[in-house]
Amino acid sequence: MKNTILKGGIAAVIVLTTLAFTNTKKEVDVKASTVEWTGEKVTGSHNGTIQLESGHLMMEDDKIVGGEFVMDMSTITVTDLTGENKGKLEGHLKSEDFFGVEKHPTAKLVITSAAAKGDGKYGIVGDLTIKNETHPITFDLVMNGNSAKTNLTIDRSKYNVRYGSGSFFDNLGDKTIYDNFDLAVNLKF
């Protein structure tokens, strides 16, 4: 009798503990979400989009505790050019000079921690992988119901994306492309 009561008590504690610490997965709507990029060079800038392949946030008690997002690098598009110039730049960005899409079809962000700052704002720490190079990244993300927004600045030279970089090549002059590029991310869930 004592064993039955003890086993029942242990089982109840395990069930309650599991329910108390259950994470929920909040899947991103990849069709409704957007990732817009901007890259600058000495003589101007270009911008475009990249599509998400998949993504989710891990939530505990309605607070972000983790997540993972995969970008389909083959979907890089240029939105500030048209015609032949648009096609040339898109092809160049997909080539080994930049993101090497044939060998590296995806880029991934894994959220390793999130700290609530109030008013839906979180300080996010994660690992970003581009071209099989992984480096830590920090940024703020604002969660508002079934949407989230963030702006990230990424140093492409850390990910072996060095074409036209003044950090690696001398005498580029007005052909220099700045190392940092920006992503404006709007997620829908």
Secondary structure, DSSP 8 states (H G I E B T S, - for coil): -HHHHHHHHHHHHHHHHHHHT--EEEE--TTT-EEEEEEEETTEEEEEEEEEEEEEEEEETTEEEEEEEEEEEEEEEESS--HHHHHHHHHHHHSTTTT-TTT--EEEEEEEEEEEEETTEEEEEEEEEETTEEEEEEEEEEEETTEEEEEEEEEGGGGT--TTBTTT-S--GGG-EEEEEEEEEEEE-
